[in-house]
Amino acid sequence: MSFDLTSEMKPGQLLARGVCRHLASLDFVTVEELVPTSGLRVDVMGLGPKGEVWIIECKSSRADFQSDHKWQGYLEWCDRYFWAVDEAFPTDLLPEGTGLLIADGYDAEILRMGPETKLAAPRRKVMTQKFARHAAMRWHAARDPGMAMASA
């Protein structure tokens, strides 16, 4: 017996799922809802095979995008920054100089590569460690749901 988990997912979660699947096809590993610093929580962070750090913000509607006043704060925490939206989203709203993925619950496609701004080595180390701790804590919580964990 199987069931469809996508029916229980919110629109932004479906976009994130498609983004994570696409990034996996590019040999990236991903985590969702990572906190790079206090006050910020990225929708998807991808860690590439050469240590590159991508941040992808998933926007499910015009209102969702227009209510996001903190996205520029993410730029200093990644090598490339992207928006992920569905095919009906008015992409002309999205700022120039950012990447763009069109996504659904099953896959995504990069329409515009985000410009590369390489992280400094100390910041890259911090982000890689945050990624590793976040992923390990999520895995532990999945294996032992009753175990209380400190936040990453």
C-alpha positions in Angstrom: 0.0 0.0 0.0 1.3 3.5 -0.9 0.0 6.9 -0.4 0.8 10.3 -1.8 2.5 12.6 0.7 2.3 15.5 -1.7 -1.4 16.0 -0.9 -0.4 17.0 2.7 2.4 19.4 1.6 2.0 23.2 1.3 2.8 24.9 -2.0 6.2 26.1 -0.9 7.1 22.6 0.4 6.2 21.1 -3.0 8.5 23.6 -4.7 11.3 22.8 -2.3 10.8 19.1 -3.0 11.1 19.6 -6.7 14.2 21.9 -6.2 15.9 19.3 -4.0 15.2 16.6 -6.6 16.7 18.7 -9.4 19.7 19.6 -7.3 20.3 15.9 -6.6 20.5 15.4 -10.4 23.3 17.9 -10.4 25.2 16.0 -7.6 24.2 18.5 -4.9 22.9 17.4 -1.5 20.3 19.6 0.1 18.7 20.5 3.4 15.5 22.5 4.0 14.9 25.3 6.5 18.5 25.9 7.5 19.3 28.9 9.7 22.5 30.6 8.5 22.3 33.3 11.2 19.8 34.5 13.7 16.7 35.9 12.0 17.1 34.1 8.7 15.9 30.7 7.6 16.5 29.6 4.0 14.0 27.3 2.3 16.7 25.2 0.6 20.4 25.1 0.8 22.4 23.0 -1.7 25.9 21.9 -1.1 27.7 21.0 -4.4 30.3 18.4 -5.2 33.1 21.1 -5.1 31.8 22.7 -1.9 29.7 25.3 -3.6 26.8 26.7 -1.5 23.5 27.6 -3.2 20.5 29.1 -1.4 17.1 28.8 -3.0 14.0 30.6 -1.8 10.7 29.1 -2.8 7.8 31.5 -3.5 4.4 30.0 -4.0 2.6 33.3 -4.8 2.9 37.0 -5.5 1.9 37.7 -1.9 4.5 35.3 -0.6 7.2 37.1 -2.6 6.0 40.6 -1.7 6.0 39.8 2.0 9.7 38.6 2.0 11.7 41.6 3.1 14.8 39.7 4.2 16.0 37.9 1.0 19.0 40.2 0.5 20.3 39.0 3.8 20.8 35.6 2.3 23.3 36.8 -0.3 26.2 36.9 2.0 25.7 33.3 3.0 26.0 31.6 -0.4 27.9 31.4 -3.7 24.7 31.6 -5.8 21.2 32.7 -4.9 18.0 31.5 -6.7 14.3 31.9 -6.5 12.1 28.9 -7.1 8.6 29.5 -8.4 5.9 27.5 -10.3 5.2 28.1 -13.9 2.2 30.4 -13.2 4.3 32.8 -11.1 4.8 36.3 -12.6 8.6 36.1 -12.9 8.9 39.7 -13.9 8.5 40.5 -10.2 11.8 38.8 -9.4 14.9 40.9 -9.0 17.5 41.0 -11.8 20.8 39.5 -10.8 19.3 36.5 -9.1 18.9 33.0 -10.3 15.6 31.5 -11.3 14.2 27.9 -11.1 10.8 26.9 -12.3 9.6 24.0 -10.1 6.8 21.7 -9.1 6.6 18.9 -6.6 8.5 16.5 -8.8 11.4 18.5 -10.4 12.7 21.9 -11.4 14.6 23.6 -14.2 17.2 26.3 -13.9 16.0 29.1 -16.3 18.6 31.7 -15.1 21.8 30.9 -13.3 22.4 33.0 -10.2 25.6 35.1 -10.5 28.5 33.6 -8.6 29.9 35.5 -5.6 32.4 33.2 -4.0 32.1 32.9 -0.2 35.3 33.6 1.8 36.9 30.5 3.2 35.9 31.1 6.8 32.2 31.7 5.8 32.3 28.6 3.6 33.5 26.6 6.6 30.8 27.9 8.8 28.1 27.1 6.2 29.4 23.7 5.6 29.5 22.9 9.3 25.9 24.3 9.7 24.8 22.2 6.8 26.4 19.0 8.2 24.9 19.6 11.7 21.5 20.4 10.3 21.4 17.3 8.2 22.7 15.1 11.0 20.1 16.4 13.4 17.3 15.9 10.9 18.4 12.4 10.3 18.6 11.7 14.0 15.1 13.2 14.6 13.8 10.9 11.8 15.3 7.8 13.3 14.4 8.7 16.9 11.4 11.1 16.9 11.2 11.2 20.7 14.7 12.5 21.2 14.9 16.2 22.0 17.7 17.9 20.1 19.3 21.3 20.4 18.8 23.4 17.3 21.5 23.6 14.6 
